[in-house]
Amino acid sequence: MADPVRAAAVRAGLIGAFALVQAVTDVVLAAGHSWLSAPLLLTTVLTSVVGTWAVLDVWVTRQVWNQRNGVVSSPSSAARTLRRERRRARRAARRADTQPGTATATGGGTVARRRHEPRHLGV
């Protein structure tokens, strides 16, 4: 997650937690018939509106970040394209190695095999 988006998300989380604490406190004060319940109810409503605005800010900040900076990575399509190119290069190299008259082809018709390279090492 990008830094501006993370900052907006943390801000929204803190505002949401504060609104929740206010709501619980208001319920307790209302159950005790306290006069503080009415002003706290108004501030709780105001905090809920601000919290909704903060969540909207997270969404807008994320959209703006993606629009300005593009998607940071698209692993499935990018990796697939790279694998396809590597496969084509290996096949072309194998075909070039098996052609008669090349320096790597052996006289008996057998081709020297490459050393096995595990895929998980990014080779």
PyMOL commands that set and color helices and strands:
alter all, ss='L'
color gray80, all
select helices_A, chain A and resi 3-31+37-69+75-98+119-121
alter helices_A, ss='H'
color red, helices_A
deselect
rebuild
show_as cartoon
